[in-house]
Amino acid sequence: MEGYVRVWIGRLVGDYGIVYRLSLEVRNPSDLDQRVSLVAPALGGAARGLFLIEYDAVDVGILRPGEDRTLASINVRARDQVVMTVVTMPVAGSFYPVRLMLRPDTSTP
């Protein structure tokens, strides 16, 4: 098999193939239950991402610069906290950073 496999060891340029694991602690200090959305806006150019959120796969498709997409929404009870696990990896042809934001969900459940 010599010559068929080329092993290359060197410096990684870019972030393709890097797996990001995040634990987001969402706290609700208010006296009212709150619905919160995890949103991904594309900041560095066209982006495409595959996210694993609490074991659910979410493919955001292609995000154009300045566009955002809701990845998940959660309910956080009054004076409580929730931990959300997010795993992601840049998909070929996309440009990171993709910033993740938590914001109040104003849609109707």
N, CA, C and O atoms as a GROMACS GRO file, in nm:
protein
  436
    1MET      N    1   0.081  -0.119   0.000
    1MET     CA    2   0.000   0.000   0.000
    1MET      C    3   0.086   0.126   0.000
    1MET      O    4   0.034   0.237   0.001
    2GLU      N    5   0.216   0.107  -0.001
    2GLU     CA    6   0.303   0.224   0.001
    2GLU      C    7   0.274   0.312  -0.120
    2GLU      O    8   0.257   0.262  -0.232
    3GLY      N    9   0.270   0.440  -0.096
    3GLY     CA   10   0.241   0.534  -0.203
    3GLY      C   11   0.094   0.571  -0.215
    3GLY      O   12   0.060   0.671  -0.278
    4TYR      N   13   0.006   0.491  -0.155
    4TYR     CA   14  -0.137   0.521  -0.163
    4TYR      C   15  -0.184   0.612  -0.050
    4TYR      O   16  -0.282   0.685  -0.065
    5VAL      N   17  -0.115   0.606   0.061
    5VAL     CA   18  -0.152   0.688   0.176
    5VAL      C   19  -0.037   0.782   0.207
    5VAL      O   20   0.076   0.738   0.228
    6ARG      N   21  -0.067   0.908   0.210
    6ARG     CA   22   0.035   1.006   0.243
    6ARG      C   23   0.002   1.065   0.380
    6ARG      O   24  -0.102   1.128   0.397
    7VAL      N   25   0.089   1.044   0.474
    7VAL     CA   26   0.069   1.099   0.608
    7VAL      C   27   0.136   1.235   0.611
    7VAL      O   28   0.254   1.249   0.582
    8TRP      N   29   0.057   1.334   0.648
    8TRP     CA   30   0.110   1.469   0.654
    8TRP      C   31   0.090   1.520   0.795
    8TRP      O   32  -0.022   1.522   0.846
    9ILE      N   33   0.196   1.561   0.855
    9ILE     CA   34   0.189   1.619   0.989
    9ILE      C   35   0.240   1.761   0.977
    9ILE      O   36   0.350   1.786   0.929
   10GLY      N   37   0.158   1.852   1.020
   10GLY     CA   38   0.198   1.992   1.008
   10GLY      C   39   0.102   2.082   1.081
   10GLY      O   40   0.025   2.038   1.167
   11ARG      N   41   0.107   2.205   1.045
   11ARG     CA   42   0.026   2.306   1.110
   11ARG      C   43  -0.113   2.309   1.047
   11ARG      O   44  -0.128   2.308   0.925
   12LEU      N   45  -0.215   2.313   1.133
   12LEU     CA   46  -0.353   2.325   1.086
   12LEU      C   47  -0.380   2.471   1.053
   12LEU      O   48  -0.364   2.559   1.138
   13VAL      N   49  -0.422   2.496   0.932
   13VAL     CA   50  -0.456   2.631   0.889
   13VAL      C   51  -0.608   2.637   0.878
   13VAL      O   52  -0.668   2.563   0.800
   14GLY      N   53  -0.670   2.723   0.954
   14GLY     CA   54  -0.815   2.733   0.955
   14GLY      C   55  -0.875   2.648   1.065
   14GLY      O   56  -0.804   2.603   1.155
   15ASP      N   57  -1.006   2.628   1.057
   15ASP     CA   58  -1.072   2.554   1.165
   15ASP      C   59  -1.153   2.434   1.114
   15ASP      O   60  -1.231   2.377   1.190
   16TYR      N   61  -1.136   2.396   0.988
   16TYR     CA   62  -1.207   2.280   0.937
   16TYR      C   63  -1.160   2.155   1.012
   16TYR      O   64  -1.040   2.133   1.027
   17GLY      N   65  -1.254   2.077   1.058
   17GLY     CA   66  -1.221   1.955   1.130
   17GLY      C   67  -1.209   1.972   1.281
   17GLY      O   68  -1.193   1.874   1.353
   18ILE      N   69  -1.217   2.095   1.328
   18ILE     CA   70  -1.211   2.120   1.472
   18ILE      C   71  -1.351   2.102   1.530
   18ILE      O   72  -1.448   2.156   1.477
   19VAL      N   73  -1.362   2.026   1.637
   19VAL     CA   74  -1.490   2.004   1.703
   19VAL      C   75  -1.497   2.095   1.825
   19VAL      O   76  -1.407   2.095   1.910
   20TYR      N   77  -1.604   2.172   1.833
   20TYR     CA   78  -1.626   2.263   1.946
   20TYR      C   79  -1.735   2.204   2.034
   20TYR      O   80  -1.843   2.170   1.986
   21ARG      N   81  -1.706   2.192   2.164
   21ARG     CA   82  -1.805   2.144   2.261
   21ARG      C   83  -1.829   2.255   2.362
   21ARG      O   84  -1.736   2.306   2.424
   22LEU      N   85  -1.955   2.292   2.377
   22LEU     CA   86  -1.990   2.401   2.467
   22LEU      C   87  -2.096   2.355   2.566
   22LEU      O   88  -2.186   2.279   2.531
   23SER      N   89  -2.083   2.400   2.688
   23SER     CA   90  -2.188   2.383   2.788
   23SER      C   91  -2.237   2.522   2.823
   23SER      O   92  -2.163   2.603   2.878
   24LEU      N   93  -2.361   2.550   2.791
   24LEU     CA   94  -2.418   2.682   2.815
   24LEU      C   95  -2.508   2.674   2.938
   24LEU      O   96  -2.604   2.597   2.941
   25GLU      N   97  -2.477   2.754   3.037
   25GLU     CA   98  -2.559   2.760   3.157
   25GLU      C   99  -2.652   2.881   3.142
   25GLU      O  100  -2.606   2.996   3.142
   26VAL      N  101  -2.779   2.854   3.130
   26VAL     CA  102  -2.879   2.959   3.109
   26VAL      C  103  -2.953   2.981   3.240
   26VAL      O  104  -3.020   2.890   3.291
   27ARG      N  105  -2.940   3.101   3.296
   27ARG     CA  106  -3.003   3.133   3.424
   27ARG      C  107  -3.117   3.232   3.403
   27ARG      O  108  -3.108   3.325   3.323
   28ASN      N  109  -3.223   3.210   3.477
   28ASN     CA  110  -3.337   3.301   3.475
   28ASN      C  111  -3.355   3.358   3.616
   28ASN      O  112  -3.412   3.292   3.702
   29PRO      N  113  -3.306   3.480   3.640
   29PRO     CA  114  -3.317   3.539   3.774
   29PRO      C  115  -3.454   3.602   3.801
   29PRO      O  116  -3.479   3.647   3.913
   30SER      N  117  -3.541   3.606   3.701
   30SER     CA  118  -3.670   3.674   3.718
   30SER      C  119  -3.772   3.584   3.788
   30SER      O  120  -3.748   3.466   3.812
   31ASP      N  121  -3.885   3.644   3.820
   31ASP     CA  122  -3.994   3.572   3.886
   31ASP      C  123  -4.091   3.509   3.786
   31ASP      O  124  -4.192   3.450   3.825
   32LEU      N  125  -4.061   3.521   3.658
   32LEU     CA  126  -4.146   3.467   3.552
   32LEU      C  127  -4.069   3.365   3.469
   32LEU      O  128  -3.949   3.381   3.447
   33ASP      N  129  -4.139   3.262   3.422
   33ASP     CA  130  -4.077   3.167   3.330
   33ASP      C  131  -4.040   3.241   3.202
   33ASP      O  132  -4.109   3.334   3.160
   34GLN      N  133  -3.930   3.200   3.140
   34GLN     CA  134  -3.883   3.265   3.018
   34GLN      C  135  -3.855   3.160   2.911
   34GLN      O  136  -3.806   3.051   2.940
   35ARG      N  137  -3.885   3.195   2.787
   35ARG     CA  138  -3.848   3.110   2.673
   35ARG      C  139  -3.732   3.180   2.604
   35ARG      O  140  -3.739   3.299   2.573
   36VAL      N  141  -3.625   3.105   2.580
   36VAL     CA  142  -3.501   3.160   2.525
   36VAL      C  143  -3.463   3.081   2.400
   36VAL      O  144  -3.479   2.959   2.396
   37SER      N  145  -3.413   3.152   2.299
   37SER     CA  146  -3.368   3.086   2.176
   37SER      C  147  -3.217   3.094   2.163
   37SER      O  148  -3.156   3.196   2.196
   38LEU      N  149  -3.157   2.986   2.115
   38LEU     CA  150  -3.016   2.983   2.079
   38LEU      C  151  -3.011   3.011   1.929
   38LEU      O  152  -3.068   2.938   1.849
   39VAL      N  153  -2.941   3.119   1.893
   39VAL     CA  154  -2.941   3.168   1.755
   39VAL      C  155  -2.798   3.172   1.703
   39VAL      O  156  -2.706   3.208   1.776
   40ALA      N  157  -2.780   3.135   1.576
   40ALA     CA  158  -2.649   3.141   1.511
   40ALA      C  159  -2.653   3.244   1.399
   40ALA      O  160  -2.718   3.221   1.297
   41PRO      N  161  -2.584   3.358   1.416
   41PRO     CA  162  -2.570   3.454   1.306
   41PRO      C  163  -2.435   3.434   1.236
   41PRO      O  164  -2.336   3.405   1.303
   42ALA      N  165  -2.431   3.447   1.106
   42ALA     CA  166  -2.305   3.434   1.031
   42ALA      C  167  -2.234   3.570   1.031
   42ALA      O  168  -2.293   3.671   0.991
   43LEU      N  169  -2.110   3.572   1.075
   43LEU     CA  170  -2.036   3.697   1.085
   43LEU      C  171  -1.918   3.706   0.990
   43LEU      O  172  -1.882   3.815   0.947
   44GLY      N  173  -1.858   3.592   0.956
   44GLY     CA  174  -1.735   3.595   0.880
   44GLY      C  175  -1.750   3.562   0.733
   44GLY      O  176  -1.651   3.533   0.666
   45GLY      N  177  -1.870   3.566   0.682
   45GLY     CA  178  -1.895   3.527   0.544
   45GLY      C  179  -1.997   3.415   0.543
   45GLY      O  180  -2.053   3.382   0.647
   46ALA      N  181  -2.023   3.358   0.427
   46ALA     CA  182  -2.119   3.248   0.419
   46ALA      C  183  -2.076   3.137   0.512
   46ALA      O  184  -1.958   3.101   0.518
   47ALA      N  185  -2.171   3.082   0.585
   47ALA     CA  186  -2.138   2.977   0.682
   47ALA      C  187  -2.242   2.866   0.672
   47ALA      O  188  -2.358   2.889   0.639
   48ARG      N  189  -2.196   2.750   0.702
   48ARG     CA  190  -2.285   2.636   0.711
   48ARG      C  191  -2.240   2.559   0.832
   48ARG      O  192  -2.120   2.538   0.851
   49GLY      N  193  -2.332   2.516   0.912
   49GLY     CA  194  -2.292   2.446   1.033
   49GLY      C  195  -2.386   2.332   1.065
   49GLY      O  196  -2.506   2.337   1.036
   50LEU      N  197  -2.329   2.233   1.124
   50LEU     CA  198  -2.406   2.122   1.177
   50LEU      C  199  -2.386   2.126   1.327
   50LEU      O  200  -2.273   2.125   1.376
   51PHE      N  201  -2.495   2.132   1.400
   51PHE     CA  202  -2.490   2.142   1.544
   51PHE      C  203  -2.559   2.022   1.606
   51PHE      O  204  -2.657   1.971   1.552
   52LEU      N  205  -2.507   1.977   1.716
   52LEU     CA  206  -2.569   1.873   1.796
   52LEU      C  207  -2.608   1.941   1.926
   52LEU      O  208  -2.522   1.977   2.007
   53ILE      N  209  -2.738   1.957   1.947
   53ILE     CA  210  -2.788   2.028   2.064
   53ILE      C  211  -2.870   1.930   2.146
   53ILE      O  212  -2.977   1.886   2.105
   54GLU      N  213  -2.817   1.897   2.262
   54GLU     CA  214  -2.884   1.799   2.349
   54GLU      C  215  -2.920   1.673   2.270
   54GLU      O  216  -3.031   1.622   2.281
   55TYR      N  217  -2.826   1.624   2.190
   55TYR     CA  218  -2.838   1.500   2.112
   55TYR      C  219  -2.932   1.511   1.992
   55TYR      O  220  -2.962   1.410   1.928
   56ASP      N  221  -2.978   1.631   1.961
   56ASP     CA  222  -3.059   1.652   1.840
   56ASP      C  223  -2.972   1.720   1.735
   56ASP      O  224  -2.912   1.825   1.762
   57ALA      N  225  -2.964   1.661   1.615
   57ALA     CA  226  -2.885   1.720   1.507
   57ALA      C  227  -2.963   1.835   1.443
   57ALA      O  228  -3.081   1.821   1.410
   58VAL      N  229  -2.895   1.948   1.426
   58VAL     CA  230  -2.955   2.066   1.364
   58VAL      C  231  -2.862   2.112   1.253
   58VAL      O  232  -2.749   2.154   1.279
   59ASP      N  233  -2.909   2.104   1.129
   59ASP     CA  234  -2.832   2.154   1.014
   59ASP      C  235  -2.891   2.289   0.978
   59ASP      O  236  -3.007   2.298   0.937
   60VAL      N  237  -2.813   2.394   0.991
   60VAL     CA  238  -2.867   2.529   0.967
   60VAL      C  239  -2.873   2.562   0.818
   60VAL      O  240  -2.926   2.667   0.782
   61GLY      N  241  -2.822   2.476   0.733
   61GLY     CA  242  -2.817   2.509   0.592
   61GLY      C  243  -2.712   2.617   0.569
   61GLY      O  244  -2.618   2.628   0.648
   62ILE      N  245  -2.726   2.695   0.465
   62ILE     CA  246  -2.628   2.800   0.436
   62ILE      C  247  -2.678   2.932   0.492
   62ILE      O  248  -2.789   2.976   0.463
   63LEU      N  249  -2.594   2.994   0.574
   63LEU     CA  250  -2.623   3.126   0.628
   63LEU      C  251  -2.544   3.228   0.548
   63LEU      O  252  -2.422   3.215   0.533
   64ARG      N  253  -2.610   3.327   0.498
   64ARG     CA  254  -2.541   3.436   0.429
   64ARG      C  255  -2.492   3.536   0.533
   64ARG      O  256  -2.545   3.540   0.643
   65PRO      N  257  -2.391   3.616   0.500
   65PRO     CA  258  -2.342   3.715   0.595
   65PRO      C  259  -2.456   3.803   0.648
   65PRO      O  260  -2.535   3.857   0.570
   66GLY      N  261  -2.461   3.816   0.779
   66GLY     CA  262  -2.564   3.897   0.842
   66GLY      C  263  -2.695   3.823   0.870
   66GLY      O  264  -2.782   3.876   0.939
   67GLU      N  265  -2.709   3.702   0.817
   67GLU     CA  266  -2.830   3.623   0.838
   67GLU      C  267  -2.814   3.542   0.965
   67GLU      O  268  -2.703   3.505   1.003
   68ASP      N  269  -2.926   3.513   1.033
   68ASP     CA  270  -2.918   3.426   1.150
   68ASP      C  271  -3.027   3.320   1.144
   68ASP      O  272  -3.124   3.332   1.070
   69ARG      N  273  -3.008   3.217   1.224
   69ARG     CA  274  -3.102   3.106   1.227
   69ARG      C  275  -3.117   3.058   1.371
   69ARG      O  276  -3.018   3.046   1.443
   70THR      N  277  -3.240   3.030   1.412
   70THR     CA  278  -3.266   2.975   1.545
   70THR      C  279  -3.232   2.826   1.544
   70THR      O  280  -3.282   2.750   1.460
   71LEU      N  281  -3.146   2.786   1.638
   71LEU     CA  282  -3.105   2.646   1.647
   71LEU      C  283  -3.194   2.567   1.742
   71LEU      O  284  -3.225   2.451   1.716
   72ALA      N  285  -3.234   2.631   1.851
   72ALA     CA  286  -3.317   2.564   1.952
   72ALA      C  287  -3.381   2.670   2.040
   72ALA      O  288  -3.330   2.781   2.053
   73SER      N  289  -3.492   2.633   2.101
   73SER     CA  290  -3.557   2.719   2.200
   73SER      C  291  -3.584   2.635   2.324
   73SER      O  292  -3.620   2.517   2.314
   74ILE      N  293  -3.565   2.696   2.439
   74ILE     CA  294  -3.586   2.625   2.565
   74ILE      C  295  -3.667   2.712   2.660
   74ILE      O  296  -3.667   2.835   2.650
   75ASN      N  297  -3.735   2.647   2.752
   75ASN     CA  298  -3.806   2.717   2.858
   75ASN      C  299  -3.721   2.710   2.984
   75ASN      O  300  -3.671   2.604   3.020
   76VAL      N  301  -3.706   2.823   3.049
   76VAL     CA  302  -3.632   2.828   3.176
   76VAL      C  303  -3.729   2.881   3.281
   76VAL      O  304  -3.778   2.993   3.272
   77ARG      N  305  -3.756   2.798   3.379
   77ARG     CA  306  -3.851   2.836   3.484
   77ARG      C  307  -3.797   2.952   3.567
   77ARG      O  308  -3.676   2.976   3.570
   78ALA      N  309  -3.886   3.021   3.633
   78ALA     CA  310  -3.849   3.134   3.717
   78ALA      C  311  -3.747   3.092   3.822
   78ALA      O  312  -3.761   2.988   3.887
   79ARG      N  313  -3.644   3.174   3.838
   79ARG     CA  314  -3.538   3.152   3.938
   79ARG      C  315  -3.471   3.016   3.925
   79ARG      O  316  -3.432   2.955   4.024
   80ASP      N  317  -3.459   2.968   3.802
   80ASP     CA  318  -3.399   2.837   3.777
   80ASP      C  319  -3.288   2.852   3.674
   80ASP      O  320  -3.266   2.961   3.621
   81GLN      N  321  -3.220   2.744   3.647
   81GLN     CA  322  -3.116   2.744   3.544
   81GLN      C  323  -3.121   2.613   3.468
   81GLN      O  324  -3.165   2.510   3.520
   82VAL      N  325  -3.075   2.618   3.345
   82VAL     CA  326  -3.072   2.502   3.256
   82VAL      C  327  -2.934   2.498   3.192
   82VAL      O  328  -2.880   2.601   3.154
   83VAL      N  329  -2.877   2.378   3.180
   83VAL     CA  330  -2.751   2.362   3.109
   83VAL      C  331  -2.781   2.299   2.974
   83VAL      O  332  -2.846   2.195   2.965
   84MET      N  333  -2.733   2.364   2.869
   84MET     CA  334  -2.755   2.318   2.732
   84MET      C  335  -2.619   2.280   2.673
   84MET      O  336  -2.525   2.358   2.678
   85THR      N  337  -2.609   2.160   2.618
   85THR     CA  338  -2.485   2.114   2.557
   85THR      C  339  -2.494   2.130   2.405
   85THR      O  340  -2.591   2.088   2.342
   86VAL      N  341  -2.391   2.194   2.349
   86VAL     CA  342  -2.386   2.220   2.206
   86VAL      C  343  -2.253   2.169   2.152
   86VAL      O  344  -2.147   2.199   2.207
   87VAL      N  345  -2.257   2.092   2.044
   87VAL     CA  346  -2.137   2.044   1.976
   87VAL      C  347  -2.148   2.088   1.831
   87VAL      O  348  -2.254   2.075   1.769
   88THR      N  349  -2.039   2.141   1.775
   88THR     CA  350  -2.042   2.185   1.636
   88THR      C  351  -1.905   2.169   1.571
   88THR      O  352  -1.803   2.159   1.639
   89MET      N  353  -1.906   2.166   1.440
   89MET     CA  354  -1.783   2.159   1.361
   89MET      C  355  -1.808   2.234   1.231
   89MET      O  356  -1.914   2.216   1.170
   90PRO      N  357  -1.714   2.316   1.186
   90PRO     CA  358  -1.732   2.383   1.057
   90PRO      C  359  -1.747   2.280   0.945
   90PRO      O  360  -1.677   2.178   0.943
   91VAL      N  361  -1.837   2.307   0.856
   91VAL     CA  362  -1.861   2.220   0.741
   91VAL      C  363  -1.778   2.273   0.624
   91VAL      O  364  -1.754   2.394   0.615
   92ALA      N  365  -1.734   2.185   0.537
   92ALA     CA  366  -1.652   2.226   0.422
   92ALA      C  367  -1.717   2.341   0.346
   92ALA      O  368  -1.837   2.338   0.318
   93GLY      N  369  -1.638   2.440   0.315
   93GLY     CA  370  -1.686   2.554   0.239
   93GLY      C  371  -1.746   2.665   0.323
   93GLY      O  372  -1.792   2.766   0.268
   94SER      N  373  -1.747   2.648   0.455
   94SER     CA  374  -1.803   2.753   0.540
   94SER      C  375  -1.691   2.833   0.604
   94SER      O  376  -1.575   2.791   0.606
   95PHE      N  377  -1.727   2.945   0.654
   95PHE     CA  378  -1.631   3.033   0.720
   95PHE      C  379  -1.680   3.061   0.861
   95PHE      O  380  -1.789   3.114   0.881
   96TYR      N  381  -1.599   3.026   0.958
   96TYR     CA  382  -1.630   3.064   1.095
   96TYR      C  383  -1.554   3.191   1.124
   96TYR      O  384  -1.450   3.211   1.060
   97PRO      N  385  -1.593   3.280   1.213
   97PRO     CA  386  -1.675   3.248   1.328
   97PRO      C  387  -1.825   3.253   1.298
   97PRO      O  388  -1.872   3.332   1.216
   98VAL      N  389  -1.894   3.168   1.366
   98VAL     CA  390  -2.038   3.178   1.380
   98VAL      C  391  -2.061   3.202   1.528
   98VAL      O  392  -2.029   3.117   1.611
   99ARG      N  393  -2.114   3.315   1.560
   99ARG     CA  394  -2.137   3.349   1.700
   99ARG      C  395  -2.270   3.290   1.742
   99ARG      O  396  -2.369   3.299   1.669
  100LEU      N  397  -2.274   3.229   1.860
  100LEU     CA  398  -2.399   3.179   1.915
  100LEU      C  399  -2.451   3.282   2.015
  100LEU      O  400  -2.375   3.332   2.098
  101MET      N  401  -2.579   3.311   2.006
  101MET     CA  402  -2.641   3.408   2.097
  101MET      C  403  -2.763   3.346   2.162
  101MET      O  404  -2.835   3.267   2.100
  102LEU      N  405  -2.785   3.382   2.286
  102LEU     CA  406  -2.909   3.349   2.354
  102LEU      C  407  -2.991   3.476   2.360
  102LEU      O  408  -2.940   3.581   2.401
  103ARG      N  409  -3.117   3.468   2.319
  103ARG     CA  410  -3.201   3.586   2.326
  103ARG      C  411  -3.344   3.544   2.357
  103ARG      O  412  -3.383   3.429   2.332
  104PRO      N  413  -3.422   3.636   2.411
  104PRO     CA  414  -3.562   3.602   2.441
  104PRO      C  415  -3.634   3.556   2.315
  104PRO      O  416  -3.617   3.614   2.208
  105ASP      N  417  -3.713   3.452   2.330
  105ASP     CA  418  -3.791   3.400   2.218
  105ASP      C  419  -3.926   3.471   2.220
  105ASP      O  420  -4.005   3.454   2.313
  106THR      N  421  -3.951   3.549   2.119
  106THR     CA  422  -4.076   3.626   2.114
  106THR      C  423  -4.184   3.556   2.032
  106THR      O  424  -4.296   3.607   2.020
  107SER      N  425  -4.151   3.440   1.975
  107SER     CA  426  -4.252   3.366   1.898
  107SER      C  427  -4.348   3.297   1.994
  107SER      O  428  -4.318   3.279   2.112
  108THR      N  429  -4.462   3.259   1.943
  108THR     CA  430  -4.558   3.187   2.026
  108THR      C  431  -4.521   3.040   2.027
  108THR      O  432  -4.487   2.985   1.922
  109PRO      N  433  -4.528   2.976   2.143
  109PRO     CA  434  -4.487   2.834   2.151
  109PRO      C  435  -4.578   2.742   2.073
  109PRO      O  436  -4.556   2.621   2.070
   0.00000   0.00000   0.00000
